Amino acid sequence: LPIKCVTLVPLLLPAAATAVYKQWIPNTNFETSSNWDKGRVPCASDVVHFEKDKVISVFVGSPHALTDMYLPLNGEFMLASGAGFAAFDGSWDPGCDSGATVSFADAEQHAWFDPTLWQPVSPHRELELGGRIFSVDEERVPCRYDDVIFQPKTSFRVNVDSSQRVIHLRSISLMGQEFNSPEAWAGYLGGPSAPLQFHGNGTLQVTGTDCPDKTGCACGNAPDGHRICAALGGQCPELTCQKPLQPLGHCCEVCGATINLDFTPDFDLQKYRDRVVQALLNQPKYSGVRMAISKVHKAQTFMGIIPKSSTPLIQIVLIDDEVGAKTGTTAEQLAADIMEDIAQHGETLGISNGKMDVATGSTFGGQVGSHATSRITAGTVLGLFFGLLLLGGILFLYRKGKLR
């Protein structure tokens, strides 16, 4: 079992305005109480037991005296400066007279696609809104252009089983070191620690690149959406609205409002998000509303049955803290304000069409409004005109006997 000393350096986050940082929560540290079956860190009179067939990486942050320790056949201890193990000399240790066998818990169950095991961290600007900007469930797990952080002074083991052969990320930071190029990350994967930290059929790939499209980039976790929802256990909140809405990429239905936007190449997702937040969401009357906004792909079907393709759109999800008959009503008001803004400025913002759906405690839900900019409306009218003209020409030729 390798034992190595590590030099810890502070993790510095680059101040990228649009970067999204997601941090892994669990750890396999020796000093974490929840990592032991007794719910406490082993003390001097205890016998420490690691299952021999479990692969593990364990960070040790301080010195420990132990009576005995059984080690796994494949694993590593990472020792901070001054940390280590010594044999217990038999002297009295206050609060440690049990002499129990304390076993390290199984870390195999921690899955990459479990949204509850990730949290957003600074400097993500949306945190400044006190959690009022949220993500649909598929986007709570790191997306293909996100930065992943494993906290300094921690060890971990994560299952990267995936429906995708490769899981793309912008960067990965661990033990205080950031890997933001494919070459640097490939070098780490070839080292001794990576196989102890990551297991499963998926492969993490660092690209070092940002989203290249100002209209936004889809998260990329849709192929593993079933894993994400399974990790949440199907525990959806009880809803009071009549016909709840099902946002794309979200495991549970919601009360409130959704807006789907069609866009042109002039659309800028980050600027539009800032516009909605500053001009509308920040108004005191909407203090109880939470919003998610991102690019998603909506599946298209032929005759409503046969899968045909997918269409990118901007999805806005609005939920509020109202209860009873008022559930979703404040979210509906904000959605109406957003639609009004689109009616006035949509073409300038690069929005070609917007459709709003609501579900509140006092309605039966459904589509309650839509808006298309003048450019699209004019195009539709012209299309209908030329279609009718073509149909009239065909009928004329048919009656003249020129067409069979």
C-alpha positions in Angstrom: 0.0 0.0 0.0 1.7 3.2 -1.2 2.1 6.0 1.3 3.1 9.4 -0.1 3.5 12.9 1.4 1.7 15.7 -0.4 2.4 19.4 -0.6 -0.8 21.3 -0.4 -1.1 24.5 -2.4 -4.1 26.9 -2.3 -6.5 26.5 -5.1 -6.9 29.7 -7.0 -10.0 30.1 -9.2 -9.6 32.2 -12.4 -12.0 35.1 -12.5 -13.8 34.0 -15.7 -17.1 35.7 -15.9 -19.0 32.9 -17.5 -17.2 29.9 -16.0 -19.3 27.4 -14.0 -17.5 25.7 -11.2 -19.0 22.5 -9.6 -17.4 20.9 -6.6 -17.5 17.3 -5.5 -18.9 17.0 -2.0 -18.0 13.5 -0.6 -14.4 12.6 0.5 -12.5 9.6 1.7 -10.5 11.4 4.3 -9.3 9.5 7.4 -10.5 12.3 9.7 -14.1 12.5 8.3 -16.3 10.8 10.9 -19.0 9.7 8.4 -16.4 7.6 6.6 -16.3 5.1 9.5 -19.0 2.6 10.5 -19.0 3.8 14.1 -19.6 7.4 13.0 -16.3 8.6 14.6 -12.6 8.7 13.8 -10.6 5.8 15.2 -8.7 6.5 18.4 -5.7 4.9 20.0 -7.3 1.8 21.5 -9.2 0.9 18.3 -8.4 -1.6 15.6 -8.7 0.0 12.2 -10.1 -2.2 9.4 -10.0 -1.5 5.6 -11.6 -4.3 3.5 -8.8 -6.0 1.7 -10.5 -6.1 -1.7 -11.7 -2.5 -1.7 -9.7 0.0 -3.8 -9.3 3.2 -1.9 -7.4 6.5 -1.7 -7.2 8.1 1.8 -6.0 11.5 2.8 -4.5 11.7 6.3 -4.3 15.2 7.7 -2.9 14.6 11.2 -0.9 12.0 13.3 -2.8 9.0 14.7 -1.8 6.4 17.3 -3.6 3.1 16.7 -3.6 -0.4 18.3 -3.7 -2.2 15.0 -4.6 -1.5 11.3 -5.6 -3.9 8.5 -4.9 -2.4 5.1 -6.4 -3.0 1.7 -4.4 -4.8 -1.0 -4.8 -1.9 -3.5 -4.9 1.7 -2.3 -2.9 4.6 -1.1 -2.5 6.9 1.9 -1.7 10.6 1.1 -0.1 12.2 4.1 -0.1 15.9 4.8 2.9 17.5 6.4 3.3 16.0 10.0 0.6 13.3 9.4 1.2 9.7 10.0 0.6 6.6 12.2 2.2 5.3 15.3 1.6 2.2 17.5 -0.4 2.8 20.6 1.8 2.6 23.7 -0.9 1.5 26.1 -1.2 4.8 28.0 -4.6 6.1 29.0 -6.4 8.1 26.3 -9.4 10.1 27.6 -12.6 9.2 25.8 -11.0 6.3 24.0 -11.4 3.2 26.1 -13.7 1.1 23.9 -11.0 -0.9 22.0 -13.5 -1.4 19.2 -12.9 -2.5 15.6 -13.7 0.6 13.4 -14.2 -0.1 9.7 -13.8 2.3 6.8 -17.1 2.7 5.0 -17.7 1.6 1.4 -16.9 4.5 -1.0 -17.9 2.6 -4.2 -21.5 4.0 -4.2 -20.5 7.6 -4.9 -21.6 8.2 -8.5 -20.6 11.0 -10.8 -24.1 11.4 -12.1 -25.7 11.9 -8.6 -26.8 15.6 -8.5 -26.9 15.6 -4.7 -23.1 15.0 -4.6 -22.2 18.3 -6.4 -22.5 21.9 -5.4 -21.8 25.2 -7.3 -19.0 27.3 -5.9 -17.6 30.9 -6.4 -16.8 32.8 -8.5 -20.0 31.7 -10.3 -21.9 35.0 -10.5 -25.3 33.4 -10.0 -24.4 32.6 -6.4 -24.7 36.3 -5.7 -28.5 35.9 -6.0 -28.7 33.7 -2.9 -29.7 30.5 -4.7 -32.5 32.1 -6.7 -30.8 30.9 -9.9 -31.1 27.1 -10.0 -30.3 24.4 -12.6 -32.5 21.7 -13.9 -31.3 18.3 -12.7 -29.2 17.3 -15.7 -27.2 20.6 -15.3 -26.6 20.1 -11.5 -23.9 17.5 -12.6 -20.9 19.0 -14.4 -21.6 19.9 -18.0 -19.2 19.6 -20.9 -17.8 23.2 -20.6 -17.8 23.3 -16.7 -14.8 23.4 -14.3 -14.7 20.5 -11.8 -13.2 20.9 -8.4 -12.2 18.3 -5.9 -11.3 20.1 -2.7 -7.7 20.5 -1.6 -6.8 18.4 1.4 -9.3 15.6 0.4 -9.1 12.2 -1.1 -12.1 10.7 -3.0 -13.4 7.8 -5.1 -16.0 8.3 -7.7 -17.9 6.0 -10.0 -17.9 7.4 -13.6 -20.2 4.8 -15.1 -21.8 6.5 -18.1 -23.9 6.0 -21.2 -21.2 8.1 -22.9 -17.7 6.7 -23.6 -16.2 10.1 -22.9 -17.3 12.7 -20.3 -16.0 16.1 -21.5 -15.1 18.9 -19.1 -13.3 22.2 -19.4 -10.9 21.6 -16.5 -10.4 19.5 -13.4 -8.8 20.7 -10.2 -7.6 18.3 -7.5 -5.1 18.4 -4.6 -4.7 22.1 -5.4 -3.6 21.5 -9.0 -5.6 22.5 -12.0 -5.6 20.5 -15.2 -6.9 22.5 -18.1 -5.3 20.8 -21.2 -5.8 17.4 -22.7 -2.0 16.7 -22.4 -1.8 17.6 -18.7 -4.8 15.5 -17.8 -3.6 12.5 -19.8 -0.4 12.7 -17.8 -2.4 12.6 -14.6 -4.6 9.7 -15.8 -1.4 7.7 -16.5 -0.2 8.2 -12.9 -0.8 5.9 -9.9 -3.6 7.9 -8.1 -6.2 8.2 -10.9 -7.2 4.5 -11.0 -7.8 4.7 -7.2 -9.9 7.9 -7.5 -12.0 7.2 -10.6 -13.6 3.9 -11.6 -16.3 2.8 -14.0 -16.8 2.5 -17.7 -16.7 6.3 -18.5 -13.5 8.3 -19.2 -13.1 11.9 -18.1 -11.6 14.1 -20.8 -10.4 17.7 -20.2 -10.7 20.0 -23.2 -9.6 23.4 -21.8 -12.1 25.1 -24.1 -15.1 27.3 -23.3 -18.5 27.1 -25.0 -17.8 28.5 -28.5 -21.4 29.7 -29.2 -22.7 32.9 -27.7 -26.2 31.6 -28.0 -25.2 29.0 -25.4 -24.2 25.3 -25.3 -26.4 22.4 -24.2 -25.1 20.7 -21.1 -24.5 17.3 -22.7 -25.8 15.1 -19.9 -29.0 14.1 -21.6 -27.7 10.5 -22.5 -27.2 10.0 -18.7 -30.5 11.6 -17.7 -31.9 8.3 -16.5 -28.9 7.8 -14.2 -29.4 11.3 -12.8 -33.0 10.7 -12.1 -32.4 7.3 -10.6 -29.8 8.8 -8.2 -32.5 11.2 -7.0 -34.7 8.1 -6.2 -37.8 9.5 -7.9 -38.6 11.5 -4.7 -40.5 14.3 -6.3 -42.4 16.9 -4.1 -46.1 16.8 -3.9 -47.6 19.5 -6.2 -50.8 21.5 -5.8 -51.2 22.7 -9.4 -53.7 20.9 -11.7 -51.4 20.0 -14.6 -47.8 20.4 -13.6 -45.1 21.2 -16.2 -42.2 18.9 -17.2 -39.1 21.0 -18.0 -36.6 19.4 -20.3 -33.6 18.0 -18.4 -35.5 18.0 -15.1 -36.6 14.8 -13.2 -39.7 16.2 -11.5 -42.7 18.1 -12.7 -43.1 21.7 -11.4 -45.7 24.3 -10.7 -45.0 27.7 -12.1 -44.2 28.7 -15.7 -41.9 27.7 -18.5 -40.9 29.8 -21.5 -39.4 28.2 -24.6 -37.5 30.6 -26.9 -36.5 30.2 -30.5 -33.5 32.3 -31.3 -31.3 33.7 -34.1 -27.5 33.8 -34.4 -27.6 37.3 -32.8 -28.9 35.9 -29.5 -26.4 36.1 -26.6 -27.5 33.8 -23.7 -25.3 35.4 -21.0 -26.4 38.9 -21.9 -30.0 37.9 -22.0 -29.8 36.1 -18.6 -28.3 39.2 -17.1 -31.0 41.3 -18.6 -33.8 39.2 -17.2 -32.1 39.0 -13.7 -31.4 42.8 -13.5 -34.6 44.2 -15.0 -37.2 41.7 -13.8 -36.1 38.9 -11.4 -34.4 41.5 -9.0 -37.7 43.4 -8.6 -38.9 43.1 -4.9 -42.3 41.6 -6.0 -40.4 38.6 -7.5 -38.2 37.9 -4.4 -39.8 34.5 -4.0 -39.3 33.4 -7.5 -36.4 31.0 -8.6 -35.3 30.8 -12.2 -33.4 28.4 -14.4 -32.3 29.4 -17.9 -30.2 27.4 -20.4 -30.0 26.0 -23.9 -31.6 22.5 -24.2 -32.5 20.2 -27.1 -36.1 19.3 -27.7 -36.7 16.0 -29.5 -38.8 16.2 -32.7 -40.9 13.4 -33.9 -42.8 12.5 -37.1 -46.5 12.1 -36.6 -45.8 12.4 -32.8 -44.3 8.9 -32.7 -41.2 8.4 -34.8 -38.0 10.2 -33.5 -36.8 12.6 -36.2 -34.3 15.1 -34.8 -33.8 17.6 -32.0 -34.2 21.3 -32.0 -32.1 23.7 -29.8 -34.1 26.2 -27.8 -33.7 28.4 -24.7 -35.7 27.1 -21.8 -36.7 29.4 -18.9 -38.2 27.7 -15.8 -39.8 29.8 -13.1 -41.1 28.5 -9.8 -42.1 30.4 -6.7 -42.7 29.9 -2.9 -46.4 30.5 -3.0 -48.7 27.8 -1.6 -52.3 26.5 -2.1 -54.3 28.2 -4.8 -51.6 30.9 -5.2 -48.9 28.3 -6.1 -47.1 29.4 -9.3 -49.0 32.7 -9.6 -46.0 34.9 -9.0 -43.9 32.9 -11.4 -46.7 33.3 -13.9 -46.6 37.1 -13.5 -42.8 37.1 -14.1 -43.3 35.0 -17.1 -45.9 37.4 -18.5 -43.4 40.3 -18.0 -40.7 38.3 -19.8 -43.1 37.7 -22.7 -44.0 41.4 -22.8 -40.3 42.3 -23.0 -39.9 39.8 -25.9 -42.9 41.4 -27.7 -41.2 44.8 -27.5 -37.5 43.9 -27.9 -37.4 40.3 -29.1 -36.0 41.0 -32.6 -33.3 43.2 -31.2 -32.3 40.5 -28.7 -32.2 37.8 -31.3 -35.4 36.1 -30.1 -37.6 34.9 -33.0 -40.3 33.3 -31.0 -41.4 32.7 -27.5 -44.0 30.3 -26.0 -45.2 30.4 -22.4 -46.8 27.5 -20.4 -48.1 27.9 -16.9 -49.4 25.6 -14.1 -50.7 27.2 -11.0 -52.9 26.2 -8.1 -55.8 28.1 -9.6 -55.5 27.0 -13.3 -55.5 23.8 -15.3 -52.2 24.8 -16.9 -51.3 24.7 -20.6 -50.1 27.2 -23.1 -51.3 30.6 -22.2 -49.3 32.9 -24.5 -46.8 33.0 -27.3 -45.1 35.7 -29.3 -43.3 35.8 -32.6 -41.3 38.8 -33.8 -42.4 40.8 -36.8 -39.7 39.2 -39.0 -41.1 35.7 -38.4 -44.7 36.8 -38.6 -44.0 38.5 -42.0 -42.2 35.3 -43.2 -45.2 33.2 -42.2 -47.6 35.5 -44.1 -45.4 35.5 -47.2 -45.1 31.7 -47.0 -48.9 31.3 -46.8 -49.3 33.7 -49.7 -47.0 31.9 -52.0 -48.4 28.5 -50.9 -51.9 29.7 -51.9 -50.6 31.1 -55.2 -48.9 27.7 -56.0 -52.1 25.8 -55.1 -54.2 28.1 -57.3 -51.8 27.6 -60.2 -52.0 23.8 -59.9 -55.8 24.0 -59.8 -55.9 26.3 -62.8 -53.6 23.9 -64.8 -55.7 20.9 -63.8 -58.9 22.5 -64.9 -57.3 23.4 -68.3 -56.3 19.8 -68.7 -52.6 20.7 -68.6 -52.0 18.6 -65.5 -53.1 15.2 -64.5 
